[in-house]
Structures are given as C-alpha cells and as structure tokens.
Amino acid sequence: MPIYIQSARQISVQQPLVDDWFEHPIIYTDKYVSTLDPQFSDYLSPLMSRRMCTLLKRAVVVSRLTLKDAGIEKPDAIISGTGLGCIANTEQFLLSIMENNEQFLQPTFFMQSTHNILSATVAIDLKCHGYNNTYVHRGTSFEQALLDAFLQFGRGKIGTALVGGYDELTEHYYRFFNRLGRWDFEPGKCFAGETAVSMLLGNKKDSHTLCRIDGVELMYRPTPVQMRETLAGLLSGAGCESKDIDAVLTGINTHQQNDEVYHDVMAHLFEHCPMMQYKHLFGESFTSSALGVYVAATCLHRREVPSYFLYGGTKALPDVKRILVYNHYNNKSHSFTLLSSC
C-alpha cells in the first residue's frame, strides 16, 4: 500500500509556517537559537493561549494548518514523537515543588509535563477520538512515530495519520546538555534548536501531495552487514536499487562522534551518492529528524535540492526523484526512511 505525505507545516528557527527557507534560508552563528514563533493570536483564542504552553501552541497550530492544506477535518490517527516533551513546564513544576515545599502546586504544570500531552492536546483541539499515541525515544522518537503510522496503515486500521515531532529548548536544558558535550558544534555551522513539525500521511494521492514514503526501517546497534541487508530489503520493497537514490539526507552537525558515523556509513553504503545536510539551518534537537523528512519532502515536491543542503559544496541537484533520510542516535539507534517523488 503506497503511503504519501499529503501536506506538512513547520515552526522552527526558519520562517514559520511557510517554505521561504527553501530559497532564502536564515543563517545563524549562535550556540543555540529559539524558534521564530508566528502570531499565535491569529490562530488561537486568548482563552486557549492562556491554557497552553508554547510547545503545545506550536503543535496545535501546525496540526490545524497541515489538515487545512490537505482539505481534511479529522485524521484517523494522531501520533507524535518527542524527546523531552514540554520541558519548560516540567521545569516549572519541579521548581514549584522545591519552592513551595511540595504544597499548593498548579495542576496545569503537572499535566503539561507529561509527554503524551502533545498528541492529547491536538486530539482535543481537533475533536479527534481515533488512535492516539506519543513516542519518547530521544533521538529516534519521530521515527518511532512514523513507523507506528506505517504499521497502522498496513493493518488497514487507518486511512490518514497526523504524525509530528515536537521539542523545545530552555536555558537550563541547554546548560545541562552542554556540560555533557551534546552541543559541541563548530561555531556558525550548527546550533541547538527546537522542532515543531506536523505532516499528514495518507494512502491516497492528490494534487497537493508532497511525496511518497516507500518505507521506514529502524535498527538497534546494527553491524555493517545488517545495515546493508536492511537497506537492500528496503530498496527491494520499493522496486529500486542503490543507484536510484539521488541523495542521502543525514543528521551531520559537526559533532565529531556524531559525524564519524555518517561518514563511515556513506563510505560503505553510498560511496557515489551526494550527502545532504539540514541541521546547519534548522538546528539540533531530539526530533530534528522530523525537520529532515520535511526538508526532503519539500525538495522532492519541488524536484530540486538547493546547493546549501548538499554537504561539501556540491552543485544543486535538479530533477531529484528519490531521497533516503538516514538518522542515528549515539550510534545505537539507526533508521532509514525512503522518500520518492510522485
């Protein structure tokens, strides 16, 4: 059964809710960058805004507009991936516990500190009572959500699925992970960022469809042989070969241990295939791979990969038809997502 990305929207460090980044990306030199939020009052009532933290507002707005672009009111399923959920409210709740001696705590902070609040809030806003799930698997949270959607499609349980990736950044969160060396990037080439991406998957193609998803594969601590076999199975199921892949979109971010894995895999599996990057424009977060899939889908829809997405100064790729999105987290969890134009 073919699965399509029918529409997608993002709120990130690039221009929110639009695709202006494709031709005029914003370049950052800071160590971490906060999201460029739209005017939420254009989409949410004052009452809703007061009840929601910023990440929930982003999730609701991108979900509404994604469905609007596809001409659908309610999806059959809502599946989200997040690394840390609404971390700002989690911090506020924990601080409140310490400052108020575990008394007089606000229930809103507690409820919005739970990770499944993301999918639940979107479902309540859309009045959607179908399949609802949130995956929390750090750097592969979005891929887990995407794979779940594929499984539900394969079982014939759904015809559409709203799949998203959401994460935010706070100063405490940044400082903590900075001490652990997570944000050890080359200045001006990558930064810590935030993610809010929603995409509607469906089993039917229409005039607004961005691309087709030919398959999703997840691996845990794979050997080189297992990776090669998994890739071969993915390509065989899609009716293509390695030579048919026009580019491989990776999560390269100038962090030495992270990038060594990508270079090694590219050398062994995609020796003659151009390597793409996106985190130098969108930043690093636990669910930044959702932005990667969004970037790849947009490139396929426009049939072009701009030069600034190609690693090593390669010229722009015209008439691109297939992009493989490859992501790994700590060289433990690996994933392949094959996208094709349609």
N, C-alpha and C positions, 0 to 999 in steps of 0.2 A: 504494500500500500504506500503510495507516494505521500510524503508529508511536506507541506510548504510553510514558509514564513510569509504570512499574508500581509502583515504590517508590523512596524516596530517604532518605538519612540524612546528617547533617552533624555535624562537630565544629568549632566556631568560638568566637568571643568570646561568643556567646549560649549558653544552656543546651545542653550537648552531647547528641546522640543523641535529643532529644525536640523537640516543637514548642511548648514553653512560651512561646517568644518571640512567638508569634502573638498571645497575649493579654497577656503580661507581659514585654515586652522589657526587657533591661538597658540602661541609658543610661550612656555613658562620656563623660568630659571630658578624658581623657589624650591625648597626641600619638600614642602607639602602644600597642596592647593585645595581650597574649599570649592564646593560646587557653585556654579553660576545658576542660582535658582530663578525660575520665572516669577512673575507676579501671581502668587497663589490666589489672591482675591479675585482674579479673573476666572478662576475655576471652582473655588470653594467658598462656601458661605462663611461669614465671621464665626458662627457657632461651631462649624466643623473645624475651622482653623484653630480655634482655641483648644479643642479637644485632642488635636493631633500633634505629635512631634514632627520635626521637619522631614525625617525619613519617610514617615507614613504619608505625609502630604505629597512627597515626590512619587511614592508608589501609586497612590490613588490617581494623581494627575496623569502620569504616563500610561496607566492602565485604561483610564477613560478615553484618552486620545488614541491609543492603539486600537481599541474596539471601534471607535468612531471612524478611523481611517479604513477599517475593514468592513464597515457597514453592519456590524453585529452588536446587539444589545447585551447579550449574556453568553459567555463561553460555557462549554460543558465541564471544564475543569480549570482550576486556578492553582498553579504550582510555582513556588518561589524558592530561591536559593539565597542564603545569606551567611556570611562568615561570623558576624558578631551581633546581628540584629540591630535594634535601636540602642546602640551603645551609650548615647547621650543620656537617655532616660534611665538606663541601667546604672550609670554613674550617679545620677541624681538620687536614685532610690537608695543606693548604698551609702551615699553621703548623708542622706536624711536619717538612715538607721544610726549612724555614728553620732550625728549632731543632736538628735532628739532622744538618745538613749532608748532606741527601739520603740518609741511611742509616737502617736499622732502622725502616722505615716500616710502619705497620699496614695490611694489605691491606683490612681492613673499611672503613676510612675512604675508601680509593680506590674500592672497589666501590660504596659508598653515595653517592659524589659524582657518579656517572653518572646522568643524568636518567632513563634507562629502567629504573632500579632500581624505580621505583614500580609500573609495570604488571607487571614481572617478579616482584616480591615478592608481589603479590596473586595472581598466577597460580600461583606455587609453593605459597602457602598454601591455595588452593582446589583444587590439583591439576588446573588447567585448562590444557590444551595446545592451545587453539584460537588464533584470530587475536589478536595481541598487539602493541600499538603505544603509543608515548608521543610527544606533540607538544610542542615547545618553541618557542612563537612569542610570547613575552612576553605582552602584554595580550589576545591573541586565542587563546591556547593551548587553552582549553576549547572555544571554538567550532570550532577545527580538529578536535579530537577528536570533537565532536558531528557535524560534517559527515562525517568518515570513517565513523562508525557509520551514518549515513544512506546513504552510498554502498554500504556492505556489505549493508545491508538491500535496497537497490534492485537489487543484483546477485543477490539470492537466496542469498547465501553464509551468512547467519546468521538466526536467529530471535529471539535475545536478545543484548544487549550491555551490559556493565557499563562505564559512562562516568563518569569522575571528574575533579575539578580539585583540585590539591594545591599549596600553597605555605606556607612558614614564614617567620618573621621573626627575625633576630638583631640584636643591638645594633650590630655592625659594618655589617651590611647596611642598617640603618635610618640610621645616621650618614652613610654614603656617599650614599645616595639623597636624604637630607635636604639635603646640600650642593648637590645638583643641582636642588633645588627641587621634587622629586617630591611631597613630603609638605607642601606649602604649603596647609594647610587652615585654615578658620576654627575656632578653639578651641571644642570642645564640639559641633561639627556633623559632623565626620568625623575619622578617625584611620587610621593604618597598622595593618593587621591580618593575620590568617592565614586560610587556607582549607583545608578538607578536606571535600569533598562527593562522595558516590557516588550514582549513580542507575542503576536498571536499566531499559533500554529494551527493548521487545518489540513484536511485531506482532500480539499478541492482547490483548484487554481482559478484565479480570476484576473482581471486587468490590473489590479493593484498588487499582485503577488510579487514579493521581492526575490525569492529564490526557492530552491528545493533543498531539503535536508535528506541526503542519501543514507545517512547512518551515523550513529553515535557509539563509540566503544570506550569503555573505561578499563584501566588496568592498574593493578597494585603490585608495586615492586617487580615489574616485568624484566625479564632478561632480554638482550638484543634479539635473540631468536623468537621469543614470544611476541615482541613488538612487531617484528617483521611478519610473523604469521597472522597477527591481529590485523595489521594493515592490509595484508593480502586478502583476508576474508572480507574486510570492509569494502575494498575496491571490487572484488569479485561480485559481491552482492549488489553493487551499484552498476555492474556491467562495464567497468573501465579498468585501466592499468595505471601504474605509477607515472608513465609518460603523459597521461591525460591530465594530470594535475598541473595547473598553470602557476600556482604559488602556494606556499605553506605559511600560514599566519601563526607566528609564535609569540610567546609572552616574554621575549627578551627585554631586559630592563637595566642592563649594565651592572647588575649584582653578579659578581664573579661566579659563585657557586650555582646560581640560577642559570646563567647564560651558558656555562660549560655543558650543561645537559642538552640544551637546544643545539649548540654547535655540533656536539657529538652525534645526536640523532640525525641532524641534517646531513652530516658527512656519510653516515651509514645507510640511510634510507632515501634521502632526497638530494643526492650529490649534484645533480644538474638542474635542480628546481629553485627558482628565486625564493628568498626568505623575506617575509613581511614582518613588520613590527607595528605596534599601535600604542604601547604604553608611554612612549615619549610624548604623546599628545593627550592621552586620556588618564595617565597615571596608573599606579599600582594599588590594588585592593584585593580582598579575598574573592570578590566576584567580578573582577575586572575582565575575566574571560567572557562574560556576558556582553561587554562592550566590544570585545574582539569578534564575537559572532555577529554582532550588529554591524561592525565595520565591514566584515567580509560580505555580509548580505547586501549592504549598500553598494559595494564595489561590483558585485555580480549583477545587481539590478541595473547599474549604470554601465556595465560592461567595460570597466576601466579600473586600474589600480594606479592612483597617483604616485609619483616618484617618492614623495616623502613618507610613504608607507613601506617602501622597499628598503631593506637593510643593505648597507654598503654602497649607496648612491647609484643603484641601478636605475635605468630609464623607466619611465611609466610603461605599464603593460596595457596595451589596448586589447579589446575583444576577449577579455578573460571569461572563461566558462566554468572552471572548477577551482575551488579554494579549499584546502584542508586546514582546519584550525587545530593546532596541536598545543596542548597545555599540560604542564606538570606542576605539582606542588611538592617542594622539598625532595624531588627525585623519588618520591614514593608513589603518589597517585598520578597517573598519566591518562590522557584522554585524546581521542581523535574524533573530530566532527567534520564530516564531508559535506560541503555545500556545492550546489550546481545551479547554473542559470537555467531559466525556464521560459 
